[in-house]
Amino acid sequence: MVSMADDTRTGRRPRRFVFLLLKNFSMLPFAGALESLRIANRELGEEAYVWMLVGEGGGKVACSNGTEFVLDSDLPETRRDDTILVCGGIDVARASSRPVISWLRREARRGAAIGGFCTAAHTLAMAGLLDGRRATIHWENQDSFAEEFGEVTLTRSVFAIDGNRMTAAGGTASIDLMLKLIADDHGEDLANTVADQLIYSSIRTDQDAQRLSVPARIGVRHPKLSAVIRMMENNMEEPISPSVLAREVGLSTRQLERLFRRYLDRSPKRYYMELRLQKARNLLMQTDMSVINVALACGFTSPSHFSKCYRAHYDITPYRERGARAGRMPA
């Protein structure tokens, strides 16, 4: 924990960030944010930013790669001008304990700005701190988040700021968020200098998407194929027939079949099925939704048909998948 004294040259109290490290948090977003602040201090030649590490129970906490961090405090009473940043990672719902939720609610009532990295948007939403606000979360957790927190306006952007609530999607997105805060505090020139020191050559904004474009992801730059895949990804709950998909992009059904076979080595129907099953697996692993509701959310009207397709693809039934997840989670 760095010194919290006022900077003697400016007479201005440093801005303090309180990092709440949840169990099994992701190290990269935390490290990226912390390094951004450290470099900003070095470039300014003053202690403009200070920070402390807190967590339930104090002591030490391990991130998802096993590295342990010594905490400065348990869950303290913060100052009104502090910024709390919650660092989430694996199994965030279990890490978001009752004491953590209660502390966040208390600090929110005191007026603290609160943000979340990676999966920590889930923690903030559990505490009711994102109701009616824009937020983002790691793309892998978007389906489950949308099902559970319908009162939150979920975006697919790298980061989102809505009033005094901030969320960043994980990975290097925390750097983009911190550069935005640094720019707001000290100007774009400093933010650009920090980015250069990080060898971060493309600063993203809250308008940039998390994932690569469809052509980049599938390795194919075919506009009609990309358009069909985007329609598939946006219509999981009520799948669109191949004939309608083909008509929407000005192709015949046979032409669409040939396009998928040529570039993706599978039929449109098979590709669509794999997308829906992938979403189903995310929901099974990340939520407590019933298997039937998962099936419906992924466009399967028959639970038996869903189970059959799931087993054929993953070599396990959705019921056993859910049971295996429960078995891996400590009591």
C-alpha positions as CSV (number, residue, x, y, z in Angstrom):
1,M,0.0,0.0,0.0
2,V,1.5,3.4,-1.0
3,S,1.5,6.5,1.1
4,M,-1.8,8.4,1.3
5,A,-0.3,11.8,2.3
6,D,-1.1,14.9,0.3
7,D,1.4,15.7,-2.5
8,T,3.5,18.5,-1.1
9,R,4.0,20.2,-4.5
10,T,0.4,20.5,-5.5
11,G,-1.4,20.5,-2.2
12,R,-3.8,18.1,-3.8
13,R,-4.7,14.8,-2.1
14,P,-3.8,11.8,-4.3
15,R,-6.7,9.9,-5.9
16,R,-7.0,6.6,-4.1
17,F,-8.1,3.3,-5.7
18,V,-9.3,0.5,-3.5
19,F,-8.8,-2.9,-5.2
20,L,-11.2,-5.5,-3.9
21,L,-9.6,-8.9,-4.8
22,L,-12.1,-11.7,-4.9
23,K,-11.0,-15.3,-4.6
24,N,-9.6,-16.6,-7.9
25,F,-9.6,-13.2,-9.5
26,S,-7.9,-12.8,-12.9
27,M,-4.4,-11.4,-12.6
28,L,-4.1,-9.6,-16.0
29,P,-6.9,-7.0,-15.6
30,F,-5.6,-6.2,-12.0
31,A,-2.0,-5.9,-13.1
32,G,-2.8,-3.8,-16.1
33,A,-4.8,-1.3,-14.0
34,L,-2.1,-1.1,-11.3
35,E,0.7,-0.6,-13.8
36,S,-1.2,2.1,-15.5
37,L,-1.4,4.0,-12.2
38,R,2.3,3.4,-11.4
39,I,3.5,4.7,-14.7
40,A,1.2,7.7,-14.5
41,N,2.8,8.6,-11.2
42,R,6.3,8.2,-12.6
43,E,5.5,10.4,-15.6
44,L,4.0,13.1,-13.5
45,G,6.8,13.0,-11.0
46,E,4.4,13.0,-8.2
47,E,2.2,10.6,-6.2
48,A,-1.1,11.5,-8.0
49,Y,-2.5,8.0,-7.5
50,V,-2.3,5.7,-4.5
51,W,-3.9,2.3,-3.9
52,M,-4.7,-0.4,-1.4
53,L,-5.6,-4.0,-1.7
54,V,-8.5,-5.3,0.3
55,G,-10.4,-8.6,0.5
56,E,-12.8,-10.5,2.8
57,G,-11.0,-11.6,5.9
58,G,-7.8,-9.7,5.1
59,G,-4.5,-11.7,5.1
60,K,-3.8,-13.2,1.6
61,V,-5.8,-14.0,-1.5
62,A,-4.9,-16.1,-4.5
63,C,-5.7,-15.2,-8.1
64,S,-6.8,-17.8,-10.7
65,N,-3.2,-18.7,-11.6
66,G,-2.3,-19.5,-8.0
67,T,-0.2,-16.4,-7.2
68,E,-0.9,-15.0,-3.7
69,F,-1.2,-11.4,-2.8
70,V,-0.9,-9.9,0.7
71,L,-3.9,-7.6,1.4
72,D,-3.6,-4.3,3.2
73,S,-7.0,-4.7,4.9
74,D,-10.2,-6.6,5.3
75,L,-13.2,-4.6,4.1
76,P,-12.6,-1.1,5.4
77,E,-14.7,2.0,5.5
78,T,-13.5,4.0,2.5
79,R,-13.4,7.8,1.9
80,R,-16.1,9.4,-0.2
81,D,-13.6,10.3,-2.9
82,D,-12.2,6.7,-3.2
83,T,-12.7,4.6,-6.3
84,I,-13.4,0.9,-5.5
85,L,-12.4,-1.6,-8.2
86,V,-13.6,-5.1,-7.8
87,C,-11.4,-7.8,-9.5
88,G,-13.3,-10.9,-10.4
89,G,-12.4,-14.1,-12.2
90,I,-13.3,-17.8,-11.9
91,D,-16.5,-18.8,-10.1
92,V,-17.4,-15.2,-9.3
93,A,-20.9,-16.0,-7.9
94,R,-19.3,-18.0,-5.1
95,A,-16.6,-15.4,-4.5
96,S,-19.3,-12.7,-4.2
97,S,-20.1,-13.6,-0.6
98,R,-22.6,-12.0,1.7
99,P,-20.0,-9.8,3.5
100,V,-18.6,-8.6,0.1
101,I,-22.1,-7.7,-1.2
102,S,-23.0,-6.0,2.1
103,W,-19.7,-4.0,2.0
104,L,-20.3,-2.9,-1.6
105,R,-23.8,-1.7,-0.8
106,R,-22.6,0.2,2.2
107,E,-19.9,1.9,0.3
108,A,-22.2,2.7,-2.6
109,R,-24.6,4.4,-0.1
110,R,-21.6,6.5,1.1
111,G,-21.2,7.7,-2.5
112,A,-18.1,5.8,-3.6
113,A,-17.4,5.3,-7.3
114,I,-17.4,1.6,-7.9
115,G,-16.1,-0.5,-10.8
116,G,-15.6,-4.1,-11.8
117,F,-13.0,-6.0,-13.9
118,C,-13.6,-9.2,-15.9
119,T,-16.5,-11.1,-14.2
120,A,-16.9,-8.6,-11.3
121,A,-19.9,-7.0,-13.1
122,H,-21.7,-10.0,-11.8
123,T,-20.8,-9.0,-8.2
124,L,-21.9,-5.5,-8.7
125,A,-25.2,-6.7,-10.3
126,M,-25.8,-9.0,-7.3
127,A,-25.4,-6.0,-5.0
128,G,-28.0,-4.1,-7.1
129,L,-25.4,-1.5,-8.1
130,L,-26.0,-1.8,-11.8
131,D,-29.8,-1.7,-12.0
132,G,-30.8,0.6,-14.8
133,R,-27.3,1.2,-15.9
134,R,-25.0,0.3,-18.8
135,A,-22.4,-2.4,-18.0
136,T,-20.2,-4.9,-19.7
137,I,-18.7,-8.3,-18.7
138,H,-16.3,-10.7,-20.3
139,W,-17.9,-12.0,-23.6
140,E,-17.9,-15.6,-22.3
141,N,-20.2,-14.6,-19.4
142,Q,-22.6,-12.4,-21.4
143,D,-25.2,-15.0,-22.0
144,S,-25.5,-16.0,-18.4
145,F,-25.4,-12.4,-17.2
146,A,-28.2,-11.4,-19.5
147,E,-30.4,-14.2,-18.3
148,E,-29.8,-13.4,-14.7
149,F,-29.8,-9.6,-14.6
150,G,-32.4,-8.3,-17.0
151,E,-32.5,-4.9,-15.3
152,V,-29.0,-4.1,-16.4
153,T,-28.3,-2.7,-19.9
154,L,-25.6,-5.1,-21.1
155,T,-23.2,-3.9,-23.8
156,R,-20.5,-5.9,-25.7
157,S,-18.1,-3.0,-25.4
158,V,-14.5,-3.2,-24.0
159,F,-15.6,-1.0,-21.0
160,A,-18.6,0.9,-19.9
161,I,-19.0,4.0,-17.7
162,D,-22.4,5.0,-16.4
163,G,-22.3,7.7,-13.8
164,N,-20.1,6.5,-10.9
165,R,-20.3,2.9,-12.1
166,M,-17.6,1.4,-14.3
167,T,-17.1,-2.1,-15.8
168,A,-14.3,-3.5,-17.9
169,A,-14.6,-6.8,-19.8
170,G,-11.4,-8.4,-18.6
171,G,-8.0,-9.1,-20.2
172,T,-6.4,-5.8,-21.3
173,A,-9.7,-3.9,-21.1
174,S,-8.8,-2.7,-17.7
175,I,-5.9,-0.7,-19.3
176,D,-8.4,1.0,-21.6
177,L,-10.6,2.0,-18.7
178,M,-7.7,3.3,-16.6
179,L,-6.3,5.3,-19.5
180,K,-9.7,6.9,-19.8
181,L,-9.7,7.8,-16.1
182,I,-6.1,9.1,-16.3
183,A,-7.1,11.2,-19.4
184,D,-10.0,12.7,-17.5
185,D,-7.8,13.5,-14.5
186,H,-4.6,14.8,-16.2
187,G,-5.3,15.0,-20.0
188,E,-4.9,12.9,-23.1
189,D,-1.2,13.5,-23.4
190,L,-0.5,11.7,-20.1
191,A,-2.8,8.8,-21.1
192,N,-1.0,8.5,-24.4
193,T,2.4,8.5,-22.7
194,V,1.3,5.8,-20.3
195,A,0.0,3.7,-23.2
196,D,3.4,4.1,-24.9
197,Q,5.2,3.0,-21.8
198,L,3.0,-0.1,-21.7
199,I,3.7,-0.6,-25.5
200,Y,-0.1,-0.4,-25.9
201,S,-0.4,0.9,-29.4
202,S,-4.2,1.0,-29.8
203,I,-6.2,2.6,-27.1
204,R,-9.8,1.5,-27.2
205,T,-12.9,3.4,-26.2
206,D,-16.3,2.4,-24.8
207,Q,-17.5,2.2,-28.4
208,D,-15.1,-0.7,-29.2
209,A,-16.3,-4.3,-29.2
210,Q,-14.6,-7.0,-27.1
211,R,-14.4,-9.7,-29.6
212,L,-12.8,-9.9,-33.0
213,S,-15.1,-9.3,-36.0
214,V,-16.8,-12.4,-37.5
215,P,-14.4,-12.5,-40.5
216,A,-11.4,-12.3,-38.2
217,R,-12.7,-15.0,-35.9
218,I,-13.6,-17.5,-38.6
219,G,-10.6,-16.6,-40.7
220,V,-12.8,-15.9,-43.8
221,R,-13.6,-12.5,-45.3
222,H,-16.8,-13.2,-47.1
223,P,-19.4,-10.6,-46.5
224,K,-22.5,-12.8,-47.0
225,L,-21.1,-15.6,-44.9
226,S,-20.3,-13.1,-42.1
227,A,-23.8,-11.6,-42.3
228,V,-25.4,-15.0,-41.9
229,I,-23.2,-15.9,-38.9
230,R,-24.1,-12.6,-37.2
231,M,-27.8,-13.4,-37.7
232,M,-27.2,-16.8,-36.2
233,E,-25.4,-15.3,-33.2
234,N,-28.2,-12.8,-32.6
235,N,-31.0,-15.3,-32.9
236,M,-30.3,-18.2,-30.6
237,E,-33.6,-18.4,-28.7
238,E,-35.6,-18.5,-31.9
239,P,-33.4,-20.0,-34.6
240,I,-34.0,-18.9,-38.2
241,S,-34.3,-21.5,-40.9
242,P,-31.5,-21.8,-43.5
243,S,-33.8,-20.8,-46.3
244,V,-34.7,-17.5,-44.6
245,L,-31.0,-16.9,-43.7
246,A,-30.1,-17.4,-47.4
247,R,-32.9,-15.2,-48.6
248,E,-31.8,-12.4,-46.2
249,V,-28.4,-12.2,-47.9
250,G,-29.6,-12.8,-51.5
251,L,-28.6,-16.4,-51.9
252,S,-30.4,-19.6,-52.6
253,T,-30.4,-22.3,-49.9
254,R,-28.1,-24.4,-52.0
255,Q,-25.7,-21.6,-52.5
256,L,-25.6,-21.0,-48.7
257,E,-24.9,-24.7,-48.2
258,R,-22.0,-24.6,-50.6
259,L,-20.6,-21.5,-48.9
260,F,-20.6,-23.1,-45.5
261,R,-19.1,-26.3,-46.8
262,R,-16.4,-24.5,-48.7
263,Y,-15.2,-22.2,-45.9
264,L,-16.3,-23.9,-42.6
265,D,-16.5,-27.6,-43.6
266,R,-20.0,-28.0,-42.2
267,S,-23.6,-27.3,-43.1
268,P,-25.3,-24.0,-42.0
269,K,-27.6,-26.2,-39.8
270,R,-24.7,-27.9,-38.1
271,Y,-22.8,-24.6,-37.5
272,Y,-26.0,-23.0,-36.0
273,M,-26.4,-26.0,-33.8
274,E,-22.9,-25.8,-32.5
275,L,-23.4,-22.1,-31.6
276,R,-26.6,-22.9,-29.7
277,L,-24.9,-25.8,-27.8
278,Q,-22.0,-23.6,-26.9
279,K,-24.3,-21.0,-25.4
280,A,-26.2,-23.8,-23.6
281,R,-22.9,-25.1,-22.1
282,N,-22.0,-21.6,-20.9
283,L,-25.4,-21.3,-19.2
284,L,-25.2,-24.7,-17.6
285,M,-21.7,-24.0,-16.3
286,Q,-22.3,-20.4,-15.1
287,T,-25.9,-20.2,-13.9
288,D,-28.4,-22.1,-11.8
289,M,-31.0,-22.1,-14.6
290,S,-32.9,-25.3,-14.9
291,V,-31.9,-27.6,-17.8
292,I,-35.3,-27.0,-19.4
293,N,-34.9,-23.2,-19.2
294,V,-31.4,-23.5,-20.7
295,A,-32.9,-25.6,-23.5
296,L,-35.5,-22.9,-24.2
297,A,-33.0,-20.1,-24.1
298,C,-31.0,-21.9,-26.8
299,G,-33.9,-22.6,-29.1
300,F,-34.7,-26.2,-28.1
301,T,-38.4,-26.7,-27.6
302,S,-38.0,-30.4,-26.6
303,P,-35.8,-31.2,-23.6
304,S,-35.2,-34.7,-24.9
305,H,-34.0,-33.4,-28.2
306,F,-31.8,-30.9,-26.4
307,S,-30.3,-33.7,-24.3
308,K,-29.7,-35.9,-27.3
309,C,-27.9,-33.1,-29.3
310,Y,-25.9,-32.0,-26.3
311,R,-24.7,-35.5,-25.6
312,A,-23.8,-36.1,-29.3
313,H,-21.7,-32.9,-29.3
314,Y,-20.1,-33.0,-25.8
315,D,-20.3,-36.7,-25.0
316,I,-22.2,-35.9,-21.8
317,T,-25.8,-35.1,-21.0
318,P,-26.7,-31.6,-19.8
319,Y,-27.9,-33.1,-16.6
320,R,-24.6,-34.8,-16.0
321,E,-22.8,-31.6,-17.0
322,R,-24.7,-29.7,-14.4
323,G,-23.9,-32.4,-11.8
324,A,-20.2,-32.4,-12.7
325,R,-20.2,-28.6,-12.2
326,A,-21.8,-29.0,-8.7
327,G,-19.3,-31.7,-7.9
328,R,-16.3,-29.4,-8.7
329,M,-17.6,-26.6,-6.5
330,P,-16.6,-26.7,-2.9
331,A,-19.3,-26.7,-0.3
